[in-house]
């Protein structure tokens, strides 16, 4: 009798856990569609040393992008590189099935060199010309990989990685150009991660996805994960 009672209690606990952990799968295509409908039209991004920002739903957040420095030798002048008025012209959310992550492609356009080189210690007449500029040619896309997370009993995202898509050219930099681009990308990654992970951005994504969650009768989210073709929420 005691054994039967124990088994009954275990079964009841299993049923309770099953109910409390009820999960719902949402097709990743639906999630992407909602993000492109609710976030994309109001998303703006500018890469610039003095006026960089990310804006979503008309809420601007400044990007504090530091200069990247390079010194060819202990006796040479230090060159400084920074983003220069690189402005978003288009963007698109999609699901990367190979990496099992959502992604945001931001396409840019610029009338000048995208990464500006300066030589602060040079004679004034040569400060701008001494350090060669870096041009972002062909397609100019910044790709951000996004992973879902639980935020305020709902869903938001954080950046796992970013990368430049396109070619870079500069006269006179040779093998050091790759290092400068890598440093610039790391600086941008650090700053974008900060902005994405603060409460303001988290709430913006959260609010954008709430209508989708309500349509699936999801009122509270305690865990979220990505499968091969779906986003799974559990309460």
Order of alpha helices (4+ residues) and beta strands (2+ residues): alpha-beta-alpha-beta-beta-beta-beta-beta-beta-beta-beta-beta-beta-alpha-alpha-beta-beta
